[in-house]
Amino acid sequence: MKDVVFEWYIPYIPGKKQLLLKAVITSAVLVFLFDAFVFAPGMFYFALALAVFGFFLFRSWKFEYEYVYVNGDFTVSKIIRKAKRKDIYQADRLRFDDFVKGRATVPGKSVKDLTSGRPDAAVYTIKTAQQLVYIEPCEDFLNEMKKYYHGL
């Protein structure tokens, strides 16, 4: 029997709101440091606290998704800072109700967004009985799904 195996990675790209928040926090740290040296030394503690908060917040945005499809089993893992791996979604292809292009919406179903966040990315939706899962598939995976879902 011939095994079907696909594996691909999608790095997460912070959105505009996250980049704006990063710029605001960085600017605030610089302003508080300037104030600490020029006006009030007590402002140094605010700058330090905000810098530590920003450091951990910005680190949490460094991750990528690993998609693995092996003989009908589909698994998505989140790789955090290229050091820690966490399986966040697992399903069998037989449990897919549908596989459609774009970000489908169905009232009453929960949504799991496992995409990079890029606005120009080709996003597909996996519909299951409980939820909708947004992914960015590779070409080989799309060709495999075309065998089972003719709406592609």
Backbone torsions as a table, in degrees:
resi	resn	phi	psi	omega
1	MET	NA	140.9	-178.3
2	LYS	-92.8	124.4	179.9
3	ASP	-82.4	144.5	176.4
4	VAL	-109.8	115.9	-176.6
5	VAL	-134.1	125.1	174.6
6	PHE	-131.9	140.4	176.9
7	GLU	-144.0	130.5	177.8
8	TRP	-151.9	157.4	-175.8
9	TYR	-117.2	143.6	176.7
10	ILE	-129.4	108.4	177.7
11	PRO	-73.2	143.1	179.6
12	TYR	-81.3	134.4	178.3
13	ILE	-111.5	120.5	178.6
14	PRO	-60.4	142.2	-179.7
15	GLY	-78.5	179.7	-178.2
16	LYS	-64.0	-38.3	179.2
17	LYS	-65.1	-40.2	178.5
18	GLN	-67.6	-39.7	177.9
19	LEU	-66.3	-37.0	176.5
20	LEU	-65.2	-43.7	177.8
21	LEU	-61.8	-40.1	178.0
22	LYS	-62.7	-42.7	178.8
23	ALA	-65.5	-40.6	-179.8
24	VAL	-66.3	-45.1	179.7
25	ILE	-64.6	-43.3	178.9
26	THR	-63.4	-42.6	178.2
27	SER	-64.4	-41.3	179.5
28	ALA	-64.0	-40.0	177.7
29	VAL	-61.8	-44.2	179.5
30	LEU	-64.4	-40.6	178.8
31	VAL	-65.3	-44.5	179.0
32	PHE	-64.1	-37.8	176.8
33	LEU	-65.1	-42.7	177.1
34	PHE	-61.1	-45.3	178.5
35	ASP	-62.3	-37.0	-179.2
36	ALA	-65.0	-37.9	-178.2
37	PHE	-82.6	-28.4	-175.4
38	VAL	-97.5	-45.6	-171.0
39	PHE	-109.1	-67.0	-172.6
40	ALA	-126.9	115.0	-179.4
41	PRO	-60.8	-22.6	179.7
42	GLY	-65.6	-20.6	179.7
43	MET	-68.0	-16.1	179.0
44	PHE	-60.3	-37.0	-179.4
45	TYR	-67.1	-37.7	175.8
46	PHE	-64.8	-41.5	179.1
47	ALA	-64.4	-42.0	-180.0
48	LEU	-64.8	-45.1	-179.9
49	ALA	-63.2	-43.0	179.8
50	LEU	-68.0	-36.3	178.5
51	ALA	-66.2	-41.0	178.7
52	VAL	-66.5	-43.3	176.9
53	PHE	-59.6	-46.8	179.6
54	GLY	-63.0	-39.9	179.7
55	PHE	-57.7	-50.0	-178.8
56	PHE	-70.8	-33.9	177.4
57	LEU	-65.6	-46.2	-178.7
58	PHE	-66.6	-33.5	177.2
59	ARG	-66.3	-32.4	-178.8
60	SER	-70.4	-14.0	179.0
61	TRP	-89.1	0.3	-178.3
62	LYS	-99.6	90.3	177.7
63	PHE	-151.0	169.5	176.1
64	GLU	-144.4	159.2	177.9
65	TYR	-102.9	137.2	174.0
66	GLU	-112.6	119.6	176.6
67	TYR	-99.7	132.5	177.9
68	VAL	-132.6	126.7	177.6
69	TYR	-123.3	116.3	-179.4
70	VAL	-130.5	110.2	175.8
71	ASN	48.0	44.1	176.7
72	GLY	96.7	-15.9	176.4
73	ASP	-89.8	124.0	-177.3
74	PHE	-113.7	125.4	-178.9
75	THR	-130.5	137.3	174.2
76	VAL	-119.3	126.9	177.6
77	SER	-116.5	147.0	175.6
78	LYS	-104.3	121.2	179.6
79	ILE	-104.3	113.3	-174.4
80	ILE	-96.7	120.7	178.6
81	ARG	50.0	33.8	177.1
82	LYS	55.5	24.4	-178.3
83	ALA	-129.1	-36.6	-174.2
84	LYS	-119.7	135.1	-178.2
85	ARG	-116.0	139.4	179.2
86	LYS	-140.9	121.3	176.1
87	ASP	-73.5	123.6	-176.3
88	ILE	-115.9	-13.1	177.5
89	TYR	-154.4	135.4	177.3
90	GLN	-146.8	132.9	179.5
91	ALA	-156.4	158.0	173.9
92	ASP	-94.8	143.0	-179.5
93	ARG	-57.3	-28.9	179.6
94	LEU	-68.0	-20.2	177.6
95	ARG	-85.6	-8.9	177.5
96	PHE	-71.7	121.9	173.9
97	ASP	-75.7	-37.8	-179.4
98	ASP	-159.6	159.8	177.5
99	PHE	-136.2	108.8	-173.4
100	VAL	-126.0	156.5	178.1
101	LYS	-78.5	141.6	177.8
102	GLY	92.7	179.0	178.7
103	ARG	-94.6	93.3	-179.6
104	ALA	-75.8	150.0	175.6
105	THR	-127.4	136.7	176.8
106	VAL	-135.7	122.7	179.8
107	PRO	-60.7	137.5	177.3
108	GLY	91.2	-6.3	178.4
109	LYS	-106.9	140.8	176.9
110	SER	-76.1	154.5	-177.2
111	VAL	-117.5	134.2	176.2
112	LYS	-121.2	113.7	-178.2
113	ASP	-96.6	109.1	-179.0
114	LEU	-115.5	44.3	-177.9
115	THR	-110.3	174.8	-177.3
116	SER	-77.5	-21.5	-177.1
117	GLY	93.1	-2.3	177.4
118	ARG	-71.3	135.9	-179.4
119	PRO	-70.0	-24.3	-176.8
120	ASP	-96.4	7.7	-176.4
121	ALA	-74.7	147.0	177.0
122	ALA	-82.1	106.4	-175.7
123	VAL	-104.9	138.1	175.8
124	TYR	-123.7	156.9	-178.3
125	THR	-116.4	129.7	171.9
126	ILE	-97.8	120.3	178.0
127	LYS	-100.4	124.2	172.6
128	THR	-119.9	-179.0	-177.3
129	ALA	-65.0	-34.0	-175.2
130	GLN	-99.1	-31.0	-169.8
131	GLN	-150.9	170.7	173.5
132	LEU	-112.1	133.8	-178.9
133	VAL	-122.5	122.0	178.1
134	TYR	-93.1	128.1	179.1
135	ILE	-135.0	166.3	173.0
136	GLU	-116.9	95.8	-174.7
137	PRO	-80.4	158.6	172.5
138	CYS	-87.9	169.5	-176.8
139	GLU	-62.3	-41.3	-178.9
140	ASP	-63.7	-40.1	178.5
141	PHE	-65.4	-40.9	177.4
142	LEU	-61.4	-43.0	178.8
143	ASN	-62.8	-36.8	177.3
144	GLU	-67.2	-41.0	-179.3
145	MET	-70.2	-26.0	178.3
146	LYS	-65.9	-22.2	177.6
147	LYS	-68.7	-28.5	-172.5
148	TYR	-109.3	-28.9	-176.4
149	TYR	-123.3	108.9	-170.6
150	HIS	-83.4	-2.8	179.9
151	GLY	-81.4	2.5	-177.0
152	LEU	-84.6	NA	NA
